[in-house]
Amino acid sequence: MANDHQDLVIERTLDAPRDLVWKAWTDPEHLKRWWAPRPYETVECEMDLRPGGRFHTRMKGPDDFDEPGTGCFLEIVPGERIVWTSALGPGFRPSQPDNCGGLPFTAIVTMEDAGGGRTLYRAVAMHGSRADRDRHAELGFEEGWGTVTGQLGEVARALGETV
């Protein structure tokens, strides 16, 4: 359950079945196609989908933006739930303070059948303080995470067209 004072939430109904949304989220090659809001791109992605497993991405942009981020998966429920954090690295080791732009958070991503071949997708970014939440919001959480959620839906839908 989200805490309005410390958490930010994106919820969308994606026009793709849950198994394809899951595939688009958990396959590094597919994730690279949607993880960064265009025209930015994800040039690296490594995933070890297990508790304590490494989750690493690197995004680049046309404005010389080049941001690596390494986190740790906390929970994986196939087809339903992914929990990961930027506050810990692989093996649950504490991260460096500058990891992910110095903004530690934990993300809870859930996927549910929404009927008609659609998926209810929900991502909650949990922060340690209201100040961190507000900073993340000011950095463009709604626009950024909203954009990539739409891109996730596009990639998942395209996967269904190639099957």
C-alpha positions as CSV (number, residue, x, y, z in Angstrom):
1,M,0.0,0.0,0.0
2,A,1.4,3.4,-1.0
3,N,2.1,6.1,1.5
4,D,1.1,9.5,0.0
5,H,3.9,11.3,1.9
6,Q,6.8,9.1,0.7
7,D,5.7,7.3,-2.4
8,L,4.9,8.0,-6.1
9,V,2.6,5.8,-8.1
10,I,2.0,5.1,-11.8
11,E,-1.0,3.0,-12.8
12,R,-2.0,2.2,-16.3
13,T,-4.0,-0.4,-18.3
14,L,-1.7,-1.6,-21.0
15,D,-3.1,-3.0,-24.3
16,A,-1.1,-6.2,-24.1
17,P,-1.6,-9.5,-22.1
18,R,0.2,-9.9,-18.8
19,D,2.6,-12.7,-20.1
20,L,3.9,-10.3,-22.8
21,V,4.2,-7.4,-20.4
22,W,6.2,-9.7,-18.1
23,K,8.4,-10.8,-21.0
24,A,9.0,-7.2,-22.0
25,W,9.9,-6.3,-18.4
26,T,12.2,-9.3,-17.6
27,D,14.1,-9.9,-20.9
28,P,17.1,-7.4,-21.0
29,E,16.9,-7.0,-24.7
30,H,13.2,-6.1,-24.5
31,L,13.7,-3.8,-21.5
32,K,16.4,-1.8,-23.4
33,R,13.6,-0.9,-25.9
34,W,11.4,0.9,-23.3
35,W,13.3,1.7,-20.1
36,A,14.4,5.2,-21.0
37,P,12.0,7.9,-22.3
38,R,12.8,8.5,-25.9
39,P,15.0,10.1,-27.3
40,Y,17.1,8.7,-24.4
41,E,18.0,5.1,-24.7
42,T,19.1,2.2,-22.5
43,V,22.4,1.0,-23.8
44,E,23.1,-1.7,-21.1
45,C,20.9,-4.0,-19.1
46,E,21.8,-6.9,-16.9
47,M,19.3,-8.8,-14.8
48,D,19.7,-11.7,-12.4
49,L,16.0,-12.3,-11.6
50,R,16.2,-13.6,-8.1
51,P,16.3,-12.0,-4.6
52,G,19.7,-10.5,-4.2
53,G,20.3,-10.6,-8.0
54,R,21.9,-7.7,-9.8
55,F,19.7,-5.2,-11.8
56,H,21.9,-2.9,-13.8
57,T,21.0,-0.4,-16.5
58,R,22.8,2.4,-18.2
59,M,20.9,5.2,-20.0
60,K,22.3,7.7,-22.5
61,G,20.8,10.8,-24.0
62,P,21.4,13.4,-26.7
63,D,22.3,16.0,-24.1
64,D,25.4,14.0,-22.9
65,F,23.3,12.3,-20.3
66,D,25.0,9.1,-19.3
67,E,23.6,7.5,-16.1
68,P,24.4,4.0,-14.9
69,G,22.3,2.5,-12.2
70,T,22.8,-0.7,-10.3
71,G,20.3,-2.2,-7.9
72,C,19.1,-5.4,-6.4
73,F,16.0,-7.5,-6.9
74,L,14.2,-8.1,-3.6
75,E,11.3,-10.2,-4.8
76,I,10.2,-11.9,-8.0
77,V,6.8,-13.5,-8.4
78,P,6.8,-14.7,-12.0
79,G,4.1,-13.0,-14.1
80,E,2.9,-10.9,-11.2
81,R,5.4,-8.9,-9.2
82,I,8.9,-7.5,-9.3
83,V,10.4,-5.6,-6.3
84,W,13.8,-4.0,-6.7
85,T,15.8,-1.2,-5.1
86,S,18.5,1.2,-5.9
87,A,19.5,1.3,-2.2
88,L,21.1,-2.1,-2.4
89,G,23.4,-3.7,-4.8
90,P,23.8,-7.3,-5.8
91,G,23.8,-9.7,-2.8
92,F,21.9,-7.1,-0.7
93,R,25.1,-5.0,-0.3
94,P,24.5,-1.3,0.5
95,S,24.9,0.9,-2.6
96,Q,27.1,3.8,-3.0
97,P,25.4,7.1,-2.2
98,D,25.7,8.4,-5.8
99,N,24.0,5.3,-7.3
100,C,20.9,6.3,-9.3
101,G,21.6,10.0,-9.0
102,G,21.8,9.8,-5.2
103,L,18.1,9.1,-5.0
104,P,17.6,5.7,-3.3
105,F,14.2,4.1,-3.7
106,T,12.4,0.8,-3.8
107,A,10.1,0.0,-6.7
108,I,7.2,-2.4,-6.4
109,V,5.9,-3.4,-9.9
110,T,2.7,-5.4,-10.2
111,M,0.9,-6.8,-13.2
112,E,-2.7,-8.1,-13.2
113,D,-5.1,-9.3,-15.9
114,A,-7.4,-6.5,-16.8
115,G,-9.6,-8.6,-19.2
116,G,-9.7,-8.4,-23.0
117,G,-6.0,-9.2,-23.3
118,R,-5.0,-6.2,-21.3
119,T,-2.8,-5.7,-18.2
120,L,-3.3,-3.5,-15.2
121,Y,0.3,-2.3,-14.5
122,R,1.2,-0.5,-11.3
123,A,4.6,0.8,-10.2
124,V,5.1,2.3,-6.8
125,A,8.4,4.1,-6.1
126,M,8.9,4.1,-2.3
127,H,11.2,6.7,-0.8
128,G,12.8,7.0,2.7
129,S,11.5,10.5,3.2
130,R,9.0,13.0,1.9
131,A,12.0,15.1,0.8
132,D,13.3,12.3,-1.4
133,R,9.8,11.7,-2.8
134,D,9.4,15.4,-3.6
135,R,12.8,15.5,-5.2
136,H,11.9,12.5,-7.4
137,A,8.7,14.2,-8.4
138,E,10.5,17.4,-9.3
139,L,12.9,15.4,-11.4
140,G,10.0,14.4,-13.6
141,F,8.7,11.1,-12.1
142,E,5.2,11.4,-13.5
143,E,6.3,12.3,-17.0
144,G,9.3,9.9,-17.1
145,W,7.8,6.8,-15.5
146,G,4.5,7.5,-17.3
147,T,6.3,7.7,-20.7
148,V,8.2,4.5,-20.2
149,T,5.1,2.7,-19.0
150,G,3.5,3.6,-22.3
151,Q,6.6,2.4,-24.1
152,L,6.5,-0.9,-22.1
153,G,3.0,-1.4,-23.4
154,E,4.1,-0.7,-27.0
155,V,6.9,-3.3,-26.7
156,A,4.7,-5.9,-25.1
157,R,2.0,-5.4,-27.8
158,A,4.7,-5.7,-30.5
159,L,5.8,-9.0,-29.0
160,G,2.3,-10.3,-29.5
161,E,2.4,-9.3,-33.1
162,T,5.6,-11.3,-33.8
163,V,4.4,-14.5,-32.2
